Amino acid sequence: MALVRRLPSEAARLPAGTLAPWHESGPRRAERALAHQLRRLADRGLLALEDAGRAANHYRWLVTGAAVTRAQSSVPPLDDAERDDLVRSGVRAFRHGYLPPDQR
């Protein structure tokens, strides 16, 4: 997480093209893998989504957004209970938005 916190603030000082390979091999790779799994769930009728990539992005930010924002500031890191609560509430929000209407 320290690297994730540091990269945006250092982006202007890094050589051109440094962040793209890191982003492709880390965050984007993980998001593509998540999109693939979400598409599989949708194909089984367990999720209702039009764009698996967008759904993966929504999931990622709902589950990690508050923690990432907090990590990028000078606020102390989340404790286990706060992190668990943020993840659970993010998953609940995602499920509400992406479950088929008859399963909500």
BAMIMI-886344 format. One record per residue: residue number from 1; residue in three letters; x, y, z of N, C-alpha, C in turn. Coordinates in steps of 0.02 Angstrom, whole numbers, plus 32768, in hexadecimal, padded with zeros to 4 digits. Layout:
% residues N
<site i="NUM" aa="ala" n_u="X" n_v="Y" n_w="Z" ca_u="X" ca_v="Y" ca_w="Z" c_u="X" c_v="Y" c_w="Z"/>
...
END
This chain:
% residues 104
<site i="1" aa="met" n_u="8029" n_v="7FC5" n_w="8000" ca_u="8000" ca_v="8000" ca_w="8000" c_u="802C" c_v="803F" c_w="8000"/>
<site i="2" aa="ala" n_u="8066" n_v="803B" n_w="801D" ca_u="8092" ca_v="8075" ca_w="801E" c_u="80A4" c_v="808B" c_w="7FD7"/>
<site i="3" aa="leu" n_u="80B0" n_v="805B" n_w="7FAB" ca_u="80C0" ca_v="806B" ca_w="7F66" c_u="8085" c_v="808C" c_w="7F44"/>
<site i="4" aa="val" n_u="8049" n_v="8072" n_w="7F4F" ca_u="800D" ca_v="808F" ca_w="7F32" c_u="8003" c_v="80D6" c_w="7F4A"/>
<site i="5" aa="arg" n_u="8012" n_v="80E3" n_w="7F89" ca_u="800D" ca_v="8127" ca_w="7FA4" c_u="8040" c_v="8155" c_w="7F84"/>
<site i="6" aa="arg" n_u="807B" n_v="813C" n_w="7F79" ca_u="80B3" ca_v="8165" ca_w="7F63" c_u="80B0" c_v="8176" c_w="7F19"/>
<site i="7" aa="leu" n_u="809B" n_v="8148" n_w="7EF0" ca_u="809F" ca_v="8152" ca_w="7EA7" c_u="807B" c_v="8191" c_w="7E8E"/>
<site i="8" aa="pro" n_u="803D" n_v="819E" n_w="7EA2" ca_u="801C" ca_v="81DA" ca_w="7E87" c_u="8042" c_v="821A" c_w="7E99"/>
<site i="9" aa="ser" n_u="805D" n_v="821D" n_w="7ED4" ca_u="8080" ca_v="825A" ca_w="7EE8" c_u="80C3" c_v="8261" c_w="7EC4"/>
<site i="10" aa="glu" n_u="80DF" n_v="822A" n_w="7EAD" ca_u="8120" ca_v="822B" ca_w="7E8B" c_u="8119" c_v="822A" c_w="7E3F"/>
<site i="11" aa="ala" n_u="80DD" n_v="8224" n_w="7E25" ca_u="80D3" ca_v="821B" ca_w="7DDD" c_u="80F6" c_v="824F" c_w="7DB3"/>
<site i="12" aa="ala" n_u="80F4" n_v="828E" n_w="7DC8" ca_u="8113" ca_v="82C3" ca_w="7DA0" c_u="815F" c_v="82BD" c_w="7D9E"/>
<site i="13" aa="arg" n_u="817D" n_v="829D" n_w="7DCF" ca_u="81C6" ca_v="8297" ca_w="7DD2" c_u="81DF" c_v="8256" c_w="7DB3"/>
<site i="14" aa="leu" n_u="81B3" n_v="8229" n_w="7DA2" ca_u="81C8" ca_v="81E9" ca_w="7D85" c_u="81D3" c_v="81F1" c_w="7D3A"/>
<site i="15" aa="pro" n_u="8200" n_v="81C9" n_w="7D1E" ca_u="820A" ca_v="81CB" ca_w="7CD5" c_u="81C9" c_v="81BA" c_w="7CB1"/>
<site i="16" aa="ala" n_u="81C0" n_v="81D9" n_w="7C78" ca_u="8184" ca_v="81CC" ca_w="7C4F" c_u="817E" c_v="8182" c_w="7C43"/>
<site i="17" aa="gly" n_u="8142" n_v="8169" n_w="7C49" ca_u="8134" ca_v="8123" ca_w="7C3B" c_u="8141" c_v="80F4" c_w="7C76"/>
<site i="18" aa="thr" n_u="8153" n_v="810E" n_w="7CAF" ca_u="8162" ca_v="80E3" ca_w="7CE9" c_u="8123" c_v="80C6" c_w="7D07"/>
<site i="19" aa="leu" n_u="80EF" n_v="80EF" n_w="7D0D" ca_u="80B2" ca_v="80D8" ca_w="7D2F" c_u="8089" c_v="80A7" c_w="7D05"/>
<site i="20" aa="ala" n_u="8088" n_v="80B0" n_w="7CC4" ca_u="805E" ca_v="8086" ca_w="7C9A" c_u="806D" c_v="803B" c_w="7CA2"/>
<site i="21" aa="pro" n_u="80AC" n_v="8026" n_w="7C9F" ca_u="80B9" ca_v="7FDE" ca_w="7CA8" c_u="80A6" c_v="7FC5" c_w="7CEE"/>
<site i="22" aa="trp" n_u="80B3" n_v="7FED" n_w="7D21" ca_u="809F" ca_v="7FDA" ca_w="7D65" c_u="8053" c_v="7FD2" c_w="7D68"/>
<site i="23" aa="his" n_u="8030" n_v="8003" n_w="7D4D" ca_u="7FE7" ca_v="8002" ca_w="7D4F" c_u="7FCC" c_v="7FC5" c_w="7D29"/>
<site i="24" aa="glu" n_u="7FE9" n_v="7FB7" n_w="7CEF" ca_u="7FD2" ca_v="7F7F" ca_w="7CC6" c_u="7FDF" c_v="7F3C" c_w="7CE8"/>
<site i="25" aa="ser" n_u="8018" n_v="7F35" n_w="7D09" ca_u="802A" ca_v="7EF5" ca_w="7D26" c_u="800D" c_v="7EEC" c_w="7D6C"/>
<site i="26" aa="gly" n_u="7FF4" n_v="7F20" n_w="7D8A" ca_u="7FD7" ca_v="7F1C" ca_w="7DCD" c_u="7F8D" c_v="7F28" c_w="7DCE"/>
<site i="27" aa="pro" n_u="7F79" n_v="7F68" n_w="7DD8" ca_u="7F32" ca_v="7F78" ca_w="7DDE" c_u="7F07" c_v="7F62" c_w="7DA2"/>
<site i="28" aa="arg" n_u="7F1D" n_v="7F70" n_w="7D65" ca_u="7EF4" ca_v="7F5D" ca_w="7D2B" c_u="7EF0" c_v="7F11" c_w="7D23"/>
<site i="29" aa="arg" n_u="7F26" n_v="7EEF" n_w="7D2F" ca_u="7F26" ca_v="7EA6" ca_w="7D2A" c_u="7EF4" c_v="7E88" c_w="7D5B"/>
<site i="30" aa="ala" n_u="7EF5" n_v="7EA1" n_w="7D99" ca_u="7EC7" ca_v="7E88" ca_w="7DCC" c_u="7E7F" c_v="7E99" c_w="7DB8"/>
<site i="31" aa="glu" n_u="7E74" n_v="7ED5" n_w="7D9E" ca_u="7E30" ca_v="7EE8" ca_w="7D8A" c_u="7E17" c_v="7EBE" c_w="7D50"/>
<site i="32" aa="arg" n_u="7E42" n_v="7EAE" n_w="7D21" ca_u="7E2D" ca_v="7E82" ca_w="7CE9" c_u="7E1B" c_v="7E3C" c_w="7D03"/>
<site i="33" aa="ala" n_u="7E42" n_v="7E22" n_w="7D32" ca_u="7E33" ca_v="7DE0" ca_w="7D4E" c_u="7DF1" c_v="7DE2" c_w="7D73"/>
<site i="34" aa="leu" n_u="7DE4" n_v="7E17" n_w="7D98" ca_u="7DA5" ca_v="7E1F" ca_w="7DBB" c_u="7D6C" c_v="7E24" c_w="7D89"/>
<site i="35" aa="ala" n_u="7D75" n_v="7E4A" n_w="7D54" ca_u="7D41" ca_v="7E51" ca_w="7D20" c_u="7D30" c_v="7E0D" c_w="7D03"/>
<site i="36" aa="his" n_u="7D63" n_v="7DE5" n_w="7CF7" ca_u="7D58" ca_v="7DA1" ca_w="7CDC" c_u="7D2C" c_v="7D78" c_w="7D0B"/>
<site i="37" aa="gln" n_u="7D3B" n_v="7D7A" n_w="7D4B" ca_u="7D14" ca_v="7D54" ca_w="7D7C" c_u="7CCD" c_v="7D70" c_w="7D82"/>
<site i="38" aa="leu" n_u="7CC5" n_v="7DB2" n_w="7D7F" ca_u="7C82" ca_v="7DCF" ca_w="7D82" c_u="7C5A" c_v="7DBB" c_w="7D45"/>
<site i="39" aa="arg" n_u="7C7A" n_v="7DB9" n_w="7D0B" ca_u="7C57" ca_v="7DA4" ca_w="7CCD" c_u="7C40" c_v="7D5C" c_w="7CD5"/>
<site i="40" aa="arg" n_u="7C69" n_v="7D31" n_w="7CF2" ca_u="7C56" ca_v="7CEB" ca_w="7CFD" c_u="7C19" c_v="7CE7" c_w="7D2B"/>
<site i="41" aa="leu" n_u="7C18" n_v="7D0F" n_w="7D5F" ca_u="7BDD" ca_v="7D10" ca_w="7D8C" c_u="7B9F" c_v="7D29" c_w="7D66"/>
<site i="42" aa="ala" n_u="7BA9" n_v="7D5C" n_w="7D3C" ca_u="7B70" ca_v="7D76" ca_w="7D15" c_u="7B57" c_v="7D41" c_w="7CE4"/>
<site i="43" aa="asp" n_u="7B84" n_v="7D1D" n_w="7CC6" ca_u="7B70" ca_v="7CE8" ca_w="7C97" c_u="7B47" c_v="7CB2" c_w="7CB9"/>
<site i="44" aa="arg" n_u="7B51" n_v="7CA9" n_w="7CF9" ca_u="7B2A" ca_v="7C78" ca_w="7D20" c_u="7AEA" c_v="7C97" c_w="7D3D"/>
<site i="45" aa="gly" n_u="7ADD" n_v="7CD6" n_w="7D2D" ca_u="7AA1" ca_v="7CF7" ca_w="7D45" c_u="7AA5" c_v="7D11" c_w="7D8C"/>
<site i="46" aa="leu" n_u="7AE2" n_v="7D13" n_w="7DA7" ca_u="7AEA" ca_v="7D29" ca_w="7DED" c_u="7AF6" c_v="7D73" c_w="7DF4"/>
<site i="47" aa="leu" n_u="7B08" n_v="7D94" n_w="7DBD" ca_u="7B0F" ca_v="7DDD" ca_w="7DBB" c_u="7AEE" c_v="7DF7" c_w="7D7C"/>
<site i="48" aa="ala" n_u="7AD7" n_v="7E35" n_w="7D80" ca_u="7ABB" ca_v="7E56" ca_w="7D45" c_u="7AEA" c_v="7E90" c_w="7D34"/>
<site i="49" aa="leu" n_u="7B10" n_v="7E86" n_w="7CFE" ca_u="7B3E" ca_v="7EBC" ca_w="7CEB" c_u="7B45" c_v="7EBE" c_w="7C9F"/>
<site i="50" aa="glu" n_u="7B50" n_v="7EFA" n_w="7C86" ca_u="7B5A" ca_v="7F02" ca_w="7C3F" c_u="7BA5" c_v="7F03" c_w="7C2D"/>
<site i="51" aa="asp" n_u="7BCD" n_v="7F20" n_w="7C59" ca_u="7C14" ca_v="7F2A" ca_w="7C4C" c_u="7C3B" c_v="7F10" c_w="7C88"/>
<site i="52" aa="ala" n_u="7C5A" n_v="7ED6" n_w="7C80" ca_u="7C7F" ca_v="7EB7" ca_w="7CB8" c_u="7CB9" c_v="7EE2" c_w="7CCE"/>
<site i="53" aa="gly" n_u="7CDA" n_v="7F05" n_w="7CA0" ca_u="7D11" ca_v="7F31" ca_w="7CB3" c_u="7CFA" c_v="7F6A" c_w="7CDF"/>
<site i="54" aa="arg" n_u="7CC3" n_v="7F87" n_w="7CCD" ca_u="7CA7" ca_v="7FBE" ca_w="7CF6" c_u="7C91" c_v="7FA3" c_w="7D3A"/>
<site i="55" aa="ala" n_u="7C73" n_v="7F69" n_w="7D3B" ca_u="7C5D" ca_v="7F4B" ca_w="7D7A" c_u="7C9A" c_v="7F3D" c_w="7DA7"/>
<site i="56" aa="ala" n_u="7CD0" n_v="7F25" n_w="7D89" ca_u="7D0D" ca_v="7F18" ca_w="7DB0" c_u="7D29" c_v="7F59" c_w="7DCD"/>
<site i="57" aa="asn" n_u="7D27" n_v="7F8E" n_w="7DA6" ca_u="7D3D" ca_v="7FCF" ca_w="7DBF" c_u="7D11" c_v="7FE7" c_w="7DF8"/>
<site i="58" aa="his" n_u="7CCF" n_v="7FDF" n_w="7DF0" ca_u="7CA1" ca_v="7FF2" ca_w="7E26" c_u="7CB0" c_v="7FCA" c_w="7E65"/>
<site i="59" aa="tyr" n_u="7CB9" n_v="7F89" n_w="7E5D" ca_u="7CC7" ca_v="7F5E" ca_w="7E97" c_u="7D07" c_v="7F75" c_w="7EBA"/>
<site i="60" aa="arg" n_u="7D3B" n_v="7F7F" n_w="7E93" ca_u="7D7B" ca_v="7F92" ca_w="7EB0" c_u="7D75" c_v="7FD2" c_w="7ED8"/>
<site i="61" aa="trp" n_u="7D53" n_v="8004" n_w="7EBC" ca_u="7D4F" ca_v="8044" ca_w="7EE1" c_u="7D1E" c_v="8040" c_w="7F1B"/>
<site i="62" aa="leu" n_u="7CE9" n_v="801A" n_w="7F15" ca_u="7CBB" ca_v="8013" ca_w="7F4E" c_u="7CDD" c_v="7FF0" c_w="7F89"/>
<site i="63" aa="val" n_u="7D07" n_v="7FBF" n_w="7F79" ca_u="7D27" ca_v="7F98" ca_w="7FAE" c_u="7D67" c_v="7FBA" c_w="7FC8"/>
<site i="64" aa="thr" n_u="7D8D" n_v="7FDA" n_w="7F9D" ca_u="7DCD" ca_v="7FF5" ca_w="7FB3" c_u="7DD3" c_v="8041" c_w="7FB2"/>
<site i="65" aa="gly" n_u="7DA3" n_v="8063" n_w="7F94" ca_u="7DA9" ca_v="80AB" ca_w="7F8A" c_u="7DB7" c_v="80D3" c_w="7FCA"/>
<site i="66" aa="ala" n_u="7D91" n_v="80C7" n_w="7FFE" ca_u="7D9B" ca_v="80ED" ca_w="803C" c_u="7DE0" c_v="80DE" c_w="805A"/>
<site i="67" aa="ala" n_u="7DF5" n_v="809F" n_w="8057" ca_u="7E36" ca_v="808D" ca_w="8072" c_u="7E6F" c_v="80AD" c_w="804A"/>
<site i="68" aa="val" n_u="7E68" n_v="80AE" n_w="8008" ca_u="7E9B" ca_v="80CD" ca_w="7FDD" c_u="7E9E" c_v="8117" c_w="7FEA"/>
<site i="69" aa="thr" n_u="7E64" n_v="8137" n_w="7FED" ca_u="7E62" ca_v="817F" ca_w="7FFA" c_u="7E83" c_v="818E" c_w="803D"/>
<site i="70" aa="arg" n_u="7E73" n_v="8167" n_w="806E" ca_u="7E90" ca_v="8171" ca_w="80B0" c_u="7EDC" c_v="8165" c_w="80AF"/>
<site i="71" aa="ala" n_u="7EF2" n_v="8132" n_w="808B" ca_u="7F39" ca_v="8123" ca_w="8088" c_u="7F60" c_v="815A" c_w="8064"/>
<site i="72" aa="gln" n_u="7F40" n_v="817D" n_w="8037" ca_u="7F62" ca_v="81B2" ca_w="8011" c_u="7F65" c_v="81F3" c_w="8038"/>
<site i="73" aa="ser" n_u="7F44" n_v="81F6" n_w="8070" ca_u="7F47" ca_v="8231" ca_w="809A" c_u="7F73" c_v="8222" c_w="80D7"/>
<site i="74" aa="ser" n_u="7F74" n_v="824F" n_w="8105" ca_u="7F9D" ca_v="8245" ca_w="8141" c_u="7F75" c_v="8227" c_w="817A"/>
<site i="75" aa="val" n_u="7F3B" n_v="820C" n_w="816B" ca_u="7F10" ca_v="81EE" ca_w="819E" c_u="7F2D" c_v="81A9" c_w="81B1"/>
<site i="76" aa="pro" n_u="7F2A" n_v="8197" n_w="81F1" ca_u="7F44" ca_v="8155" ca_w="8205" c_u="7F20" c_v="811D" c_w="81DE"/>
<site i="77" aa="pro" n_u="7F43" n_v="80E5" n_w="81D3" ca_u="7F24" ca_v="80AD" ca_w="81AE" c_u="7EE7" c_v="8092" c_w="81D3"/>
<site i="78" aa="leu" n_u="7EBD" n_v="8072" n_w="81AC" ca_u="7E81" ca_v="8053" ca_w="81C8" c_u="7E94" c_v="8019" c_w="81F7"/>
<site i="79" aa="asp" n_u="7E6E" n_v="8012" n_w="822C" ca_u="7E78" ca_v="7FD6" ca_w="8254" c_u="7E4F" c_v="7F9E" c_w="8235"/>
<site i="80" aa="asp" n_u="7E57" n_v="7F62" n_w="824E" ca_u="7E36" ca_v="7F28" ca_w="8230" c_u="7DEA" c_v="7F2F" c_w="822E"/>
<site i="81" aa="ala" n_u="7DCC" n_v="7F48" n_w="8263" ca_u="7D83" ca_v="7F4F" ca_w="8265" c_u="7D6B" c_v="7F82" c_w="8232"/>
<site i="82" aa="glu" n_u="7D8E" n_v="7FBA" n_w="822C" ca_u="7D7A" ca_v="7FED" ca_w="81FB" c_u="7D82" c_v="7FD2" c_w="81B4"/>
<site i="83" aa="arg" n_u="7DB9" n_v="7FAF" n_w="81A7" ca_u="7DC4" ca_v="7F92" ca_w="8164" c_u="7D8E" c_v="7F5F" c_w="8154"/>
<site i="84" aa="asp" n_u="7D7F" n_v="7F33" n_w="8183" ca_u="7D4B" ca_v="7F00" ca_w="8177" c_u="7D07" c_v="7F21" c_w="816A"/>
<site i="85" aa="asp" n_u="7CF7" n_v="7F55" n_w="818F" ca_u="7CB8" ca_v="7F78" ca_w="8185" c_u="7CB5" c_v="7F98" c_w="8140"/>
<site i="86" aa="leu" n_u="7CEB" n_v="7FB7" n_w="812A" ca_u="7CED" ca_v="7FD6" ca_w="80E8" c_u="7CE6" c_v="7FA2" c_w="80B1"/>
<site i="87" aa="val" n_u="7D07" n_v="7F6A" n_w="80B7" ca_u="7D03" ca_v="7F35" ca_w="8085" c_u="7CBC" c_v="7F1A" c_w="8083"/>
<site i="88" aa="arg" n_u="7C9F" n_v="7F0B" n_w="80BC" ca_u="7C5B" ca_v="7EEF" ca_w="80BE" c_u="7C29" c_v="7F20" c_w="80A0"/>
<site i="89" aa="ser" n_u="7C2E" n_v="7F60" n_w="80B1" ca_u="7BFE" ca_v="7F91" ca_w="8097" c_u="7C08" c_v="7F9A" c_w="804C"/>
<site i="90" aa="gly" n_u="7C46" n_v="7F96" n_w="8034" ca_u="7C53" ca_v="7F9B" ca_w="7FEC" c_u="7C36" c_v="7F60" c_w="7FC6"/>
<site i="91" aa="val" n_u="7C3D" n_v="7F24" n_w="7FE2" ca_u="7C21" ca_v="7EE8" ca_w="7FC3" c_u="7BD5" c_v="7EED" c_w="7FC2"/>
<site i="92" aa="arg" n_u="7BB7" n_v="7F04" n_w="7FF9" ca_u="7B6E" ca_v="7F0C" ca_w="7FFC" c_u="7B56" c_v="7F3C" c_w="7FC6"/>
<site i="93" aa="ala" n_u="7B78" n_v="7F74" n_w="7FBF" ca_u="7B65" ca_v="7FA6" ca_w="7F8C" c_u="7B6C" c_v="7F88" c_w="7F46"/>
<site i="94" aa="phe" n_u="7BA2" n_v="7F63" n_w="7F3A" ca_u="7BAC" ca_v="7F44" ca_w="7EF9" c_u="7B74" c_v="7F12" c_w="7EEB"/>
<site i="95" aa="arg" n_u="7B66" n_v="7EE8" n_w="7F1B" ca_u="7B31" ca_v="7EB6" ca_w="7F11" c_u="7AEE" c_v="7ED7" c_w="7F03"/>
<site i="96" aa="his" n_u="7ADF" n_v="7F0D" n_w="7F26" ca_u="7A9F" ca_v="7F30" ca_w="7F1B" c_u="7A9C" c_v="7F4A" c_w="7ED3"/>
<site i="97" aa="gly" n_u="7AD3" n_v="7F62" n_w="7EBA" ca_u="7AD3" ca_v="7F7D" ca_w="7E76" c_u="7AD6" c_v="7F49" c_w="7E3F"/>
<site i="98" aa="tyr" n_u="7AF3" n_v="7F0E" n_w="7E4E" ca_u="7B00" ca_v="7EDE" ca_w="7E19" c_u="7ADC" c_v="7E9B" c_w="7E20"/>
<site i="99" aa="leu" n_u="7AB9" n_v="7E90" n_w="7E56" ca_u="7A91" ca_v="7E53" ca_w="7E59" c_u="7A57" c_v="7E58" c_w="7E28"/>
<site i="100" aa="pro" n_u="7A42" n_v="7E21" n_w="7E0A" ca_u="7A06" ca_v="7E24" ca_w="7DE1" c_u="79CC" c_v="7E3D" c_w="7E0A"/>
<site i="101" aa="pro" n_u="799E" n_v="7E63" n_w="7DEC" ca_u="7967" ca_v="7E81" ca_w="7E12" c_u="793F" c_v="7E50" c_w="7E3C"/>
<site i="102" aa="asp" n_u="7937" n_v="7E13" n_w="7E25" ca_u="790F" ca_v="7DE3" ca_w="7E4C" c_u="7936" c_v="7DC7" c_w="7E88"/>
<site i="103" aa="gln" n_u="7976" n_v="7DD8" n_w="7E90" ca_u="799E" ca_v="7DC1" ca_w="7EC8" c_u="79AE" c_v="7DF7" c_w="7EFB"/>
<site i="104" aa="arg" n_u="7996" n_v="7E33" n_w="7EEF" ca_u="79A5" ca_v="7E6B" ca_w="7F1C" c_u="7979" c_v="7E6A" c_w="7F58"/>
END
